Amino acid sequence: RIFDDDLDCFKQCIVTVLSECDPKFELAKDERFAASIYGKVMKHSNSLRKGLAESLALIGCFSSFLTNCSLNKTEEIVVLSLREILSNANWILWASLSDLLPLLAEAAPDEFLENVEVSLLKIPCPYVTIFEQEGDGVKGWNYLTGLLWALETLAWEEEFLVRVTVILGELACRDPGGNWANRPSNSLSTIFLPWYPQTIASIEKRMVALQTLFKEVPEVAWKLLISLLPNQHQMSAGSHKPAWRNSIPESWTGKVTNKEYWEQVSLYSEFAVDQAKK
């Protein structure tokens, strides 16, 4: 019961609502926890914002169900909506959308990744400014968490693993460090852990991603490679999983056989030795 006109109306609504910058960023970072007291609140509720983002993800993931829409109309609406929201996003808008970014990534992965890649090339880079907004204790927040979760979500699919790996490497390069555990380097380690990988990509594809990371961001790649070697103190709670995309097969258990584990460890070890020679 959804037609072309409904999608056009939906696009107008979601672009209007999700293009709003959170006024709490007009406050100093140690005052933002009390934004509501200062009257610095968004025009639209969190429920509406999340509902629109989730609807975009649903439309993007299940476009074939919209049988009364024109051919490719659904995909076009999803891509254009995301493009209008993110194409000229400054650091404040990226931070304002933080909790919704995993859903937006699921809606149109290629468009989402392209906008992140373009933002990484901007001067100044919006993500560097977002890193600077990180605080500690009850008055602080990490506004890059949503982006990291979005990238972890897409890393489950083999198709996006290499791009996600390079983006996380670029973010790790710009990360000044902080008190929060959600960091690009931690996301990378979590995705590639040989005993609990958070991707369904083949071992061969994971090696391609690592090799590509070494070409693009060698210092980050080296630290990642060392973190993947056997370490009895390692722990992992897993990475962010997709809410709507059928990225993870129902048969997936997360368990790795001894043969698979040692195959990965051997590849990473040999690769580490090769890189050390250089």
C-alpha positions as CSV (number, residue, x, y, z in Angstrom):
1,R,0.0,0.0,0.0
2,I,3.0,2.3,-0.5
3,F,3.2,4.3,-3.7
4,D,5.7,6.7,-5.3
5,D,4.0,9.7,-3.8
6,D,4.3,8.2,-0.3
7,L,8.1,7.7,-0.8
8,D,8.5,11.3,-2.1
9,C,6.7,12.5,1.0
10,F,8.8,10.3,3.3
11,K,12.0,11.5,1.7
12,Q,11.1,15.1,2.4
13,C,10.2,14.3,6.0
14,I,13.4,12.3,6.8
15,V,15.7,14.9,5.2
16,T,14.0,17.7,7.1
17,V,14.1,15.9,10.5
18,L,17.6,14.3,10.3
19,S,19.3,17.3,8.9
20,E,18.7,19.2,12.1
21,C,21.8,19.8,14.2
22,D,21.5,19.2,18.0
23,P,21.6,22.6,19.7
24,K,23.3,21.1,22.7
25,F,26.6,21.5,20.8
26,E,26.2,25.2,21.3
27,L,27.2,24.6,24.9
28,A,30.6,23.8,26.3
29,K,31.2,20.0,26.3
30,D,31.1,19.8,30.1
31,E,27.7,21.5,30.1
32,R,26.0,19.3,27.4
33,F,24.7,16.8,30.0
34,A,22.3,19.5,31.2
35,A,21.2,20.6,27.7
36,S,17.5,20.2,28.5
37,I,17.9,22.6,31.5
38,Y,19.4,25.2,29.1
39,G,16.5,24.6,26.6
40,K,19.0,23.2,24.1
41,V,16.8,20.4,22.8
42,M,16.0,19.2,19.3
43,K,12.6,20.1,17.6
44,H,11.8,16.4,17.0
45,S,11.7,13.6,19.6
46,N,14.2,10.8,19.7
47,S,11.4,8.3,19.0
48,L,10.5,10.1,15.7
49,R,14.1,10.4,14.6
50,K,14.8,6.7,15.3
51,G,11.5,5.7,13.7
52,L,12.4,7.6,10.5
53,A,15.9,6.1,10.4
54,E,14.6,2.6,11.0
55,S,12.0,3.1,8.3
56,L,14.7,4.1,5.8
57,A,16.7,0.9,6.8
58,L,13.6,-1.2,6.3
59,I,12.9,0.3,2.9
60,G,16.5,-0.1,1.9
61,C,16.7,-3.7,3.0
62,F,13.3,-4.9,1.8
63,S,12.7,-2.8,-1.3
64,S,11.2,-5.8,-3.2
65,F,8.2,-5.7,-0.9
66,L,7.1,-2.3,-2.3
67,T,5.4,-3.8,-5.3
68,N,3.3,-0.7,-6.2
69,C,6.3,1.6,-6.6
70,S,8.0,2.3,-9.9
71,L,11.1,0.2,-10.9
72,N,14.1,1.3,-8.8
73,K,12.1,4.1,-7.1
74,T,12.7,2.7,-3.7
75,E,16.5,2.4,-4.0
76,E,16.6,5.9,-5.5
77,I,14.7,7.4,-2.5
78,V,16.9,5.7,0.0
79,V,20.2,6.8,-1.7
80,L,19.0,10.4,-2.3
81,S,17.7,10.7,1.2
82,L,21.1,9.6,2.7
83,R,23.0,11.8,0.2
84,E,21.0,14.9,1.1
85,I,21.5,14.3,4.8
86,L,25.2,13.5,4.8
87,S,26.8,15.0,1.7
88,N,27.6,18.4,3.3
89,A,27.4,17.3,7.0
90,N,29.7,19.1,9.4
91,W,31.0,17.7,12.6
92,I,27.9,18.8,14.5
93,L,25.5,17.0,12.2
94,W,27.7,13.8,12.3
95,A,27.7,14.0,16.1
96,S,23.9,14.7,16.2
97,L,23.2,11.6,14.1
98,S,25.6,9.4,16.1
99,D,23.0,7.0,17.6
100,L,21.2,6.7,14.2
101,L,24.2,6.0,12.0
102,P,24.1,2.2,12.2
103,L,20.5,2.2,10.8
104,L,21.5,4.7,8.1
105,A,24.4,2.5,7.1
106,E,22.1,-0.5,6.8
107,A,19.8,1.5,4.5
108,A,22.4,2.1,1.8
109,P,25.8,0.8,2.6
110,D,27.6,2.1,-0.5
111,E,26.2,5.6,-0.2
112,F,27.0,5.7,3.5
113,L,30.6,4.5,3.1
114,E,31.2,7.0,0.2
115,N,30.0,9.9,2.4
116,V,32.3,8.8,5.2
117,E,35.3,8.4,2.8
118,V,34.7,11.9,1.4
119,S,34.4,13.4,5.0
120,L,37.8,11.8,5.8
121,L,39.4,13.9,3.0
122,K,37.9,17.2,4.1
123,I,40.1,19.9,5.7
124,P,39.4,20.2,8.6
125,C,38.2,16.6,9.0
126,P,34.9,16.6,10.9
127,Y,35.9,13.4,12.8
128,V,39.0,15.1,14.2
129,T,36.7,17.7,15.8
130,I,34.4,15.0,17.1
131,F,37.3,13.3,18.8
132,E,38.0,16.6,20.5
133,Q,34.5,16.7,22.0
134,E,35.1,13.5,24.0
135,G,34.8,14.0,27.8
136,D,35.0,11.8,30.8
137,G,32.8,10.9,33.7
138,V,29.0,11.7,33.8
139,K,29.6,15.0,31.9
140,G,31.4,13.4,28.9
141,W,30.4,11.5,25.9
142,N,31.9,9.8,22.9
143,Y,30.1,11.1,19.8
144,L,31.9,8.8,17.4
145,T,30.5,5.6,18.9
146,G,27.6,5.5,16.4
147,L,29.9,5.8,13.4
148,L,32.1,2.9,14.8
149,W,29.0,0.8,15.3
150,A,27.8,1.5,11.8
151,L,31.2,0.4,10.4
152,E,31.2,-2.7,12.5
153,T,27.7,-3.5,11.2
154,L,28.8,-3.3,7.6
155,A,32.1,-5.2,8.3
156,W,30.0,-8.4,8.7
157,E,29.6,-8.6,5.0
158,E,32.5,-9.6,2.8
159,E,31.5,-7.0,0.2
160,F,32.3,-4.1,2.5
161,L,35.1,-5.5,4.7
162,V,38.0,-3.9,2.8
163,R,36.5,-0.5,2.7
164,V,35.4,-0.6,6.3
165,T,38.9,-1.7,7.4
166,V,40.6,1.2,5.6
167,I,38.1,3.7,7.0
168,L,38.7,2.4,10.5
169,G,42.4,2.6,9.9
170,E,42.1,6.2,8.8
171,L,40.0,7.0,11.9
172,A,42.5,5.3,14.2
173,C,45.3,7.5,12.6
174,R,43.4,10.6,13.7
175,D,42.4,9.2,17.1
176,P,44.2,11.2,19.9
177,G,43.1,8.6,22.5
178,G,40.8,8.9,25.4
179,N,39.1,7.2,28.3
180,W,36.3,5.6,26.3
181,A,36.7,2.0,25.1
182,N,35.0,2.6,21.8
183,R,37.9,3.4,19.6
184,P,38.6,2.7,15.9
185,S,41.6,0.5,16.8
186,N,39.5,-1.6,19.1
187,S,36.8,-2.0,16.4
188,L,39.5,-3.3,14.0
189,S,40.8,-5.9,16.5
190,T,37.3,-7.0,17.3
191,I,36.4,-7.6,13.7
192,F,39.5,-9.7,12.9
193,L,40.1,-11.7,16.1
194,P,41.0,-15.2,14.9
195,W,39.3,-17.0,17.7
196,Y,36.1,-14.9,17.5
197,P,35.9,-13.0,14.2
198,Q,33.0,-10.5,13.7
199,T,32.7,-11.0,10.0
200,I,31.5,-13.7,7.7
201,A,34.1,-12.8,5.2
202,S,36.5,-15.6,4.2
203,I,40.0,-15.9,5.7
204,E,41.4,-15.0,2.3
205,K,39.3,-11.8,2.2
206,R,40.4,-10.9,5.7
207,M,44.0,-11.1,4.5
208,V,43.2,-8.9,1.5
209,A,41.7,-6.3,3.9
210,L,44.9,-6.5,6.1
211,Q,47.2,-6.1,3.1
212,T,45.2,-3.1,1.9
213,L,45.4,-1.5,5.3
214,F,49.1,-1.9,5.3
215,K,49.3,0.0,2.0
216,E,47.1,2.8,3.2
217,V,47.8,3.1,7.0
218,P,50.9,0.9,7.8
219,E,51.4,2.1,11.4
220,V,47.8,1.2,12.3
221,A,48.0,-2.0,10.4
222,W,51.1,-3.1,12.3
223,K,49.4,-2.6,15.7
224,L,46.4,-4.5,14.5
225,L,48.5,-7.4,13.3
226,I,50.3,-7.6,16.6
227,S,46.9,-7.6,18.5
228,L,45.8,-10.6,16.4
229,L,48.7,-12.9,17.4
230,P,48.0,-15.4,20.3
231,N,47.5,-13.6,23.6
232,Q,46.1,-15.4,26.6
233,H,44.7,-12.1,28.0
234,Q,42.4,-11.3,25.1
235,M,38.7,-10.7,25.7
236,S,35.9,-9.7,23.3
237,A,32.2,-8.9,23.7
238,G,31.7,-8.9,19.9
239,S,30.9,-6.1,17.6
240,H,27.7,-4.3,16.6
241,K,25.3,-6.5,14.6
242,P,22.9,-5.5,11.9
243,A,19.3,-4.9,12.9
244,W,17.7,-5.5,9.5
245,R,20.2,-6.6,6.9
246,N,20.5,-10.4,6.4
247,S,24.3,-10.1,6.8
248,I,24.7,-13.0,9.2
249,P,23.5,-16.5,8.2
250,E,21.1,-18.2,10.7
251,S,23.6,-21.1,10.8
252,W,26.4,-18.8,12.1
253,T,27.4,-19.6,15.7
254,G,30.5,-17.6,16.1
255,K,32.5,-20.7,16.9
256,V,35.9,-21.3,15.2
257,T,37.4,-24.7,14.8
258,N,41.0,-25.3,15.9
259,K,42.0,-25.7,12.2
260,E,40.4,-22.4,11.3
261,Y,42.0,-20.7,14.2
262,W,45.6,-21.9,13.5
263,E,45.2,-21.2,9.8
264,Q,44.5,-17.5,10.6
265,V,47.2,-17.3,13.3
266,S,49.8,-18.8,10.9
267,L,48.8,-16.4,8.1
268,Y,49.0,-13.4,10.5
269,S,52.3,-14.6,11.9
270,E,53.9,-15.1,8.5
271,F,52.6,-11.7,7.4
272,A,54.0,-10.0,10.5
273,V,57.5,-11.5,9.9
274,D,57.3,-10.4,6.2
275,Q,56.4,-6.8,7.3
276,A,59.1,-6.8,10.0
277,K,61.7,-7.5,7.4
278,K,60.8,-4.3,5.7
